Amino acid sequence: MPRCGVSLNTEMNARTIAGNDGEQTSAAAETSAREASIITRILAGERELFHELIRPYERGLYVAAYSILQNEADAEDVAQESVIKAYKGLKGFRGDARFSTWLMAITLNEARSRLRQAKGDQLDSLDDCDEDRGDYTPSVLADWRYIPSEQLERKELRQALQEAMARLSPEHREVLILRDVRGMSITETAEATGVNEGLVKVRLFRARLSMQKLLVPKLAPKQRGLIGWLTRKAGGR
Amino acid sequence: MKLDCKHVWSQVSDYIDGTVTSQEREAIERHLANCRHCSAVMDSTRNILVLVGDARTFEIPVGFGERLHNRLQESIEATETQE
Protein backbone atom coordinates (compact mmCIF):
# COMPACT_ATOMS: atom_id res chain seq x y z
CA MET A 1 0.00 0.00 0.00
CA PRO A 2 1.68 3.24 -1.01
CA ARG A 3 1.96 5.83 1.73
CA CYS A 4 1.65 8.67 -0.72
CA GLY A 5 -0.63 8.68 -3.66
CA VAL A 6 -1.09 11.49 -6.08
CA SER A 7 -4.18 12.80 -7.65
CA LEU A 8 -5.03 16.12 -9.13
CA ASN A 9 -8.61 15.56 -8.18
CA THR A 10 -9.52 17.26 -4.93
CA GLU A 11 -12.26 14.74 -4.35
CA MET A 12 -9.67 12.04 -3.78
CA ASN A 13 -9.81 10.16 -0.55
CA ALA A 14 -8.41 12.36 2.19
CA ARG A 15 -6.54 9.39 3.59
CA THR A 16 -4.32 8.91 0.57
CA ILE A 17 -1.27 10.58 2.04
CA ALA A 18 -1.87 9.35 5.55
CA GLY A 19 -2.13 5.77 4.27
CA ASN A 20 -4.13 2.85 5.56
CA ASP A 21 -4.12 2.86 9.37
CA GLY A 22 -5.01 -0.81 9.75
CA GLU A 23 -2.20 -2.06 7.55
CA GLN A 24 0.28 0.38 9.08
CA THR A 25 -0.63 -0.68 12.63
CA SER A 26 -0.23 -4.34 11.81
CA ALA A 27 3.13 -3.83 10.09
CA ALA A 28 4.29 -1.63 12.98
CA ALA A 29 3.35 -4.30 15.52
CA GLU A 30 5.24 -6.91 13.53
CA THR A 31 8.31 -4.69 13.33
CA SER A 32 8.16 -3.90 17.06
CA ALA A 33 7.96 -7.60 17.93
CA ARG A 34 10.91 -8.42 15.69
CA GLU A 35 12.93 -5.56 17.12
CA ALA A 36 12.08 -6.54 20.69
CA SER A 37 13.47 -9.99 19.99
CA ILE A 38 16.68 -8.54 18.49
CA ILE A 39 17.09 -6.18 21.45
CA THR A 40 16.79 -9.09 23.88
CA ARG A 41 19.54 -10.91 21.98
CA ILE A 42 21.77 -7.83 21.92
CA LEU A 43 21.41 -7.37 25.65
CA ALA A 44 22.19 -11.05 26.12
CA GLY A 45 25.52 -10.54 24.39
CA GLU A 46 24.95 -10.64 20.61
CA ARG A 47 26.08 -7.03 20.33
CA GLU A 48 26.83 -7.12 16.61
CA LEU A 49 23.10 -7.35 15.96
CA PHE A 50 22.83 -3.68 16.82
CA HIS A 51 24.09 -2.96 13.31
CA GLU A 52 21.01 -4.69 11.89
CA LEU A 53 18.69 -3.03 14.37
CA ILE A 54 19.57 0.48 13.26
CA ARG A 55 20.12 -0.14 9.55
CA PRO A 56 16.52 0.68 8.47
CA TYR A 57 16.66 4.01 10.29
CA GLU A 58 20.13 5.38 9.65
CA ARG A 59 19.12 7.42 6.61
CA GLY A 60 16.22 8.95 8.55
CA LEU A 61 18.49 9.90 11.42
CA TYR A 62 20.76 11.79 9.07
CA VAL A 63 17.84 13.59 7.40
CA ALA A 64 16.33 14.54 10.77
CA ALA A 65 19.66 15.83 12.06
CA TYR A 66 20.21 17.72 8.83
CA SER A 67 16.75 19.26 9.08
CA ILE A 68 17.79 20.89 12.33
CA LEU A 69 21.45 21.66 11.69
CA GLN A 70 21.40 22.40 7.94
CA ASN A 71 24.98 21.20 7.71
CA GLU A 72 26.09 17.86 6.28
CA ALA A 73 29.15 17.25 8.45
CA ASP A 74 27.33 18.12 11.67
CA ALA A 75 24.32 16.04 10.67
CA GLU A 76 26.52 13.01 10.00
CA ASP A 77 28.34 13.45 13.28
CA VAL A 78 25.07 13.77 15.18
CA ALA A 79 23.69 10.65 13.50
CA GLN A 80 26.80 8.71 14.55
CA GLU A 81 26.76 10.05 18.10
CA SER A 82 23.08 9.24 18.44
CA VAL A 83 23.53 5.67 17.30
CA ILE A 84 26.34 5.16 19.81
CA LYS A 85 24.26 6.75 22.58
CA ALA A 86 21.40 4.43 21.68
CA TYR A 87 23.74 1.43 21.74
CA LYS A 88 25.12 2.38 25.13
CA GLY A 89 21.68 3.19 26.49
CA LEU A 90 19.82 0.23 25.04
CA LYS A 91 19.22 -1.24 28.50
CA GLY A 92 17.17 1.85 29.22
CA PHE A 93 14.83 1.30 26.29
CA ARG A 94 11.54 0.28 27.87
CA GLY A 95 9.53 -0.40 24.77
CA ASP A 96 6.87 2.20 25.63
CA ALA A 97 7.45 3.76 22.21
CA ARG A 98 8.72 2.08 19.08
CA PHE A 99 12.48 1.63 18.88
CA SER A 100 12.58 3.90 15.82
CA THR A 101 10.79 6.68 17.74
CA TRP A 102 13.15 6.31 20.70
CA LEU A 103 16.16 6.42 18.38
CA MET A 104 14.76 9.47 16.59
CA ALA A 105 14.15 11.26 19.91
CA ILE A 106 17.81 10.70 20.85
CA THR A 107 18.89 12.11 17.49
CA LEU A 108 16.65 15.17 17.72
CA ASN A 109 17.89 15.93 21.23
CA GLU A 110 21.48 15.54 20.11
CA ALA A 111 20.92 17.80 17.11
CA ARG A 112 19.11 20.44 19.18
CA SER A 113 21.88 20.37 21.72
CA ARG A 114 24.46 20.84 18.96
CA LEU A 115 22.44 23.73 17.55
CA ARG A 116 22.18 25.37 20.97
CA GLN A 117 25.94 25.14 21.40
CA ALA A 118 26.49 26.62 17.94
CA LYS A 119 24.08 29.47 18.62
CA GLY A 120 25.35 30.12 22.13
CA ASP A 121 22.19 28.97 23.88
CA GLN A 122 20.18 31.55 22.03
CA LEU A 123 17.39 29.14 21.16
CA ASP A 124 14.12 29.29 22.97
CA SER A 125 12.88 26.18 24.62
CA LEU A 126 10.90 24.17 22.11
CA ASP A 127 8.21 23.48 24.68
CA ASP A 128 7.58 27.16 25.23
CA CYS A 129 6.42 27.84 21.70
CA ASP A 130 2.99 29.33 21.75
CA GLU A 131 1.77 28.79 18.25
CA ASP A 132 -1.59 28.82 16.64
CA ARG A 133 -2.89 28.56 13.14
CA GLY A 134 -3.60 32.27 12.92
CA ASP A 135 -4.50 33.90 9.66
CA TYR A 136 -2.74 32.22 6.83
CA THR A 137 -2.92 33.14 3.19
CA PRO A 138 -1.58 30.45 0.91
CA SER A 139 -0.28 30.98 -2.53
CA VAL A 140 -3.28 30.74 -4.78
CA LEU A 141 -3.00 29.67 -8.37
CA ALA A 142 -5.89 29.16 -10.64
CA ASP A 143 -4.44 25.98 -12.03
CA TRP A 144 -2.06 23.76 -10.08
CA ARG A 145 -1.77 21.32 -12.96
CA TYR A 146 1.17 23.31 -14.27
CA ILE A 147 3.37 23.09 -11.19
CA PRO A 148 6.56 21.01 -10.80
CA SER A 149 7.38 18.70 -13.54
CA GLU A 150 8.98 15.89 -15.33
CA GLN A 151 11.03 18.40 -17.29
CA LEU A 152 12.19 20.30 -14.27
CA GLU A 153 15.69 19.05 -13.53
CA ARG A 154 15.75 16.96 -10.37
CA LYS A 155 18.67 18.97 -9.09
CA GLU A 156 16.74 22.21 -9.48
CA LEU A 157 13.73 20.69 -7.83
CA ARG A 158 15.76 19.31 -4.94
CA GLN A 159 17.41 22.67 -4.51
CA ALA A 160 14.09 24.49 -4.49
CA LEU A 161 12.68 22.08 -1.92
CA GLN A 162 15.73 22.32 0.30
CA GLU A 163 15.84 26.10 0.09
CA ALA A 164 12.20 26.25 1.09
CA MET A 165 12.78 23.89 3.99
CA ALA A 166 15.79 25.91 5.11
CA ARG A 167 13.48 28.88 5.53
CA LEU A 168 11.28 27.03 8.01
CA SER A 169 12.08 27.19 11.72
CA PRO A 170 13.89 24.12 13.11
CA GLU A 171 10.70 23.13 14.98
CA HIS A 172 8.64 23.23 11.79
CA ARG A 173 11.29 21.36 9.80
CA GLU A 174 11.40 18.65 12.44
CA VAL A 175 7.72 17.80 12.21
CA LEU A 176 7.69 18.04 8.42
CA ILE A 177 10.60 15.61 8.19
CA LEU A 178 9.21 13.16 10.70
CA ARG A 179 5.67 13.15 9.36
CA ASP A 180 6.04 13.75 5.64
CA VAL A 181 9.50 12.34 4.92
CA ARG A 182 9.77 9.55 7.50
CA GLY A 183 6.04 8.80 7.50
CA MET A 184 5.77 8.77 11.29
CA SER A 185 2.29 9.13 12.77
CA ILE A 186 1.22 12.26 14.66
CA THR A 187 1.58 10.31 17.91
CA GLU A 188 5.07 9.08 17.06
CA THR A 189 6.08 12.56 15.93
CA ALA A 190 4.88 13.93 19.26
CA GLU A 191 6.81 11.27 21.17
CA ALA A 192 10.00 11.86 19.19
CA THR A 193 9.88 15.64 19.46
CA GLY A 194 8.69 15.71 23.06
CA VAL A 195 5.72 18.00 22.47
CA ASN A 196 2.01 17.25 22.58
CA GLU A 197 0.01 16.11 19.56
CA GLY A 198 -1.88 19.39 19.33
CA LEU A 199 1.33 21.33 18.93
CA VAL A 200 2.60 18.80 16.38
CA LYS A 201 -0.54 19.40 14.30
CA VAL A 202 -0.18 23.16 14.50
CA ARG A 203 3.49 23.03 13.53
CA LEU A 204 2.69 20.64 10.73
CA PHE A 205 0.01 22.96 9.46
CA ARG A 206 2.37 25.92 9.44
CA ALA A 207 5.23 23.93 7.92
CA ARG A 208 3.11 22.49 5.12
CA LEU A 209 1.41 25.75 4.26
CA SER A 210 4.74 27.58 4.38
CA MET A 211 6.18 25.08 1.92
CA GLN A 212 3.16 25.60 -0.29
CA LYS A 213 3.52 29.35 -0.11
CA LEU A 214 7.26 29.28 -0.76
CA LEU A 215 7.28 26.73 -3.53
CA VAL A 216 4.21 27.34 -5.62
CA PRO A 217 5.33 30.73 -6.94
CA LYS A 218 8.77 29.30 -7.71
CA LEU A 219 7.58 26.22 -9.48
CA ALA A 220 4.44 27.43 -11.14
CA PRO A 221 5.92 29.84 -13.70
CA LYS A 222 7.85 26.97 -15.20
CA GLN A 223 4.58 25.87 -16.75
CA ARG A 224 5.75 22.31 -16.97
CA GLY A 225 3.74 19.16 -16.98
CA LEU A 226 3.29 17.85 -13.48
CA ILE A 227 1.04 14.99 -14.36
CA GLY A 228 3.56 12.68 -16.02
CA TRP A 229 6.19 12.78 -13.31
CA LEU A 230 3.85 12.59 -10.38
CA THR A 231 1.67 9.91 -11.92
CA ARG A 232 4.69 7.73 -12.65
CA LYS A 233 5.94 8.31 -9.12
CA ALA A 234 2.61 7.39 -7.56
CA GLY A 235 2.41 4.26 -9.67
CA GLY A 236 5.91 3.25 -8.66
CA ARG A 237 5.19 3.28 -4.93
CA MET B 1 -22.01 23.49 7.56
CA LYS B 2 -20.92 26.20 5.14
CA LEU B 3 -17.25 27.15 5.10
CA ASP B 4 -15.38 30.17 3.85
CA CYS B 5 -12.00 29.95 2.13
CA LYS B 6 -9.98 30.94 5.21
CA HIS B 7 -11.56 28.16 7.22
CA VAL B 8 -10.72 25.65 4.49
CA TRP B 9 -7.09 26.84 4.39
CA SER B 10 -6.83 26.35 8.15
CA GLN B 11 -7.96 22.75 7.71
CA VAL B 12 -5.76 21.79 4.74
CA SER B 13 -3.18 19.97 6.85
CA ASP B 14 -5.68 18.06 8.97
CA TYR B 15 -7.73 17.21 5.88
CA ILE B 16 -4.64 15.75 4.20
CA ASP B 17 -3.93 13.71 7.34
CA GLY B 18 -7.55 12.59 7.50
CA THR B 19 -7.94 13.92 11.03
CA VAL B 20 -10.95 16.17 10.40
CA THR B 21 -14.37 14.90 11.41
CA SER B 22 -16.55 13.34 8.75
CA GLN B 23 -18.87 16.35 8.94
CA GLU B 24 -15.96 18.73 8.38
CA ARG B 25 -14.60 16.59 5.57
CA GLU B 26 -17.92 16.66 3.76
CA ALA B 27 -18.16 20.43 4.18
CA ILE B 28 -14.61 20.91 2.92
CA GLU B 29 -15.26 18.70 -0.09
CA ARG B 30 -18.45 20.58 -0.90
CA HIS B 31 -16.48 23.82 -0.76
CA LEU B 32 -13.65 22.44 -2.90
CA ALA B 33 -16.09 21.29 -5.54
CA ASN B 34 -17.15 24.89 -6.03
CA CYS B 35 -13.98 26.83 -5.29
CA ARG B 36 -11.22 26.69 -7.86
CA HIS B 37 -8.76 28.59 -5.68
CA CYS B 38 -9.15 26.35 -2.65
CA SER B 39 -8.91 23.29 -4.90
CA ALA B 40 -5.60 24.64 -6.20
CA VAL B 41 -4.36 25.25 -2.65
CA MET B 42 -5.31 21.74 -1.57
CA ASP B 43 -3.77 20.08 -4.63
CA SER B 44 -0.59 22.14 -4.54
CA THR B 45 -0.04 21.47 -0.83
CA ARG B 46 -0.63 17.76 -1.27
CA ASN B 47 1.63 17.53 -4.29
CA ILE B 48 4.42 19.48 -2.63
CA LEU B 49 4.27 16.99 0.25
CA VAL B 50 4.70 14.19 -2.27
CA LEU B 51 7.83 15.95 -3.55
CA VAL B 52 9.11 16.50 0.00
CA GLY B 53 8.50 12.82 0.81
CA ASP B 54 10.40 11.61 -2.23
CA ALA B 55 13.51 9.75 -1.08
CA ARG B 56 15.54 11.47 -3.78
CA THR B 57 14.91 14.90 -2.28
CA PHE B 58 17.52 14.32 0.41
CA GLU B 59 20.89 13.04 -0.67
CA ILE B 60 22.92 11.20 1.90
CA PRO B 61 26.69 11.81 1.83
CA VAL B 62 28.64 9.13 0.01
CA GLY B 63 30.04 6.60 2.47
CA PHE B 64 27.71 7.75 5.27
CA GLY B 65 26.51 4.23 6.12
CA GLU B 66 29.99 2.75 6.07
CA ARG B 67 31.40 5.43 8.36
CA LEU B 68 28.45 5.09 10.73
CA HIS B 69 28.84 1.33 11.06
CA ASN B 70 32.61 1.59 11.42
CA ARG B 71 32.22 4.01 14.31
CA LEU B 72 29.53 1.85 15.87
CA GLN B 73 31.76 -1.20 15.55
CA GLU B 74 34.55 0.63 17.38
CA SER B 75 32.12 1.39 20.16
CA ILE B 76 30.91 -2.22 20.32
CA GLU B 77 34.48 -3.52 20.46
CA ALA B 78 35.40 -0.99 23.14
CA THR B 79 32.47 -2.23 25.24
CA GLU B 80 33.62 -5.82 24.85
CA THR B 81 37.17 -4.92 25.86
CA GLN B 82 35.94 -3.20 29.01
CA GLU B 83 34.07 -6.31 30.15
Interface residues (C-beta under 8 A of the other chain):
Chain A: R3 C4 V6 L8 T10 E11 A14 R15 I17 A18 R47 E48 F50 H51 I54 E58 R59 Y62 V63 Y66 E72 E76 A79 Q80 V83 I84 Y87 K88 R133 D135 Y136 T137 P138 S139 V140 L141 A142 D143 W144 I147 P148 R154 L157 R158 L161 Q162 M165 L176 D180 V181 G183 I186 K201 L204 F205 R208 L209 M211 Q212 L215 V216 L226 L230 K233 A234
Chain B: K6 W9 S10 V12 S13 D14 Y15 I16 D17 G18 T19 V20 R25 E29 L32 A33 R36 H37 S39 A40 V41 M42 D43 S44 T45 R46 N47 I48 L49 V50 L51 V52 G53 D54 R56 T57 F58 E59 I60 P61 F64 G65 R67 L68 H69 R71 L72 Q73 S75 I76 T79 E80
